[in-house]
Amino acid sequence: MLRPSFLSPRVLVLLLMIASTSGAQTGSSDLSPALRQRVEAMLRSKADFPPATTIEFSKHGPSDIPGFDTLDAHFSSAVTGENGNLPLIVSKDGTRVAQFTSYDIATDPRMKVPAEGRPWRGGPSDAPVLVVGFDDLECPFCARLHQELFPALTDRYKDQVRFVYQSFPSEGHPWAMRAAINADCLGRESSPAYWAAIDDIHAHASEYGGADRKLALAEQEIDTEAEDQGHRFHVNETQLKACIQKQDATPVKASFALGEHLGVTKTPTIFVNGAKFEGDVPITFVFEMVDNALRAEGKTPPPRQNAAMPQNQVQSVGEPPFKQSH
């Protein structure tokens, strides 16, 4: 049976029907004894309450749903001490009780996935579609996504799509954190340098550390990669080397915390104008999602081409992400 917490507003709409009987009360501030008994019987049949739990009800004013009043069910166990509150709504005719969560969709969903201050590539800041990827530089599936999917989107949509990466290194990838930090060091100096490093690291991720996958060697090679890209793009090499040496993980952990807040649990994960898609995403599906995003912005998508990618090209990693220290 369900614990009471599953009756908290975690689902969009959970409609619980109560058989209509005589004695239903309409619009009063308290529940009639008959209605109170029916609501309590329904709750006890749906939830696995702790032993010796009592349930008290308090009915408030009208809810946001026409024809329903707000109703709080407070439960408390005399044995375990557990207690909590279940926010419900009850119909004015006393025949139905419901539980739901109201979500604010007035805000542009892309605004809920911040991209400001991050290195970008592709379209301008006012491009109609923003793709934000949560990336792990040691993740082989992220590498496939990076090398196959994003170039295809760029080829199809040109400057209609703007790309931004956020870091989400897995704890199972020993050099992923260092690579993310080094890439951010480059990103502070030059977006092109950042993306050149991302391209190279993803392309050669399987080679770092040599045949024995030695961590010290991999980290040295990753440092050299960042320094080489800095030299190539004429960044301030003194500042870049100081940043690499410092290994300040604060920006990476901020990206990671953002991902957790947005419900990211694995890599690769991408957001297309705020809509989240995890792993195992064929390119034709992403084309459809970007086309929908363009239409929502009043733009006409380019003609569909016969582009296809094997579905095993982009998969979810399923590894535990890097855990932040608190």
Buried (B, 14 or more C-beta within 10 A) or exposed (E): EEEBEEBBBEEEEBEBEBEEEEEBBEEEEEBBEBBBEBBBEBBBEBBEBBEEBEBEBEBEEEBEBEEBBBBEBEBBBEEEEBEBBBBBBBBBEBBBBBBBEEEEEEEEBBEEBBBEEBBBBBBEEEBBBBBBBBBBBBBBBBBBBBBBBBEBBBEBBEEBBBBBBBBBBBEBBBBBBBBBBBBBBBBBBBBBBBBBBBBBBBEEBEEBBEEEEEEEBBBEBBBEBBBBBBEEBEBEEEEBBEBBEEBEBEBBBBBBEBBBEBEBBBBBBBBBBBEBBBBBBBBEBBBEBBBBBBEEBEBEBBEEEEEEBEEEBBBBBEBEBBEEEE
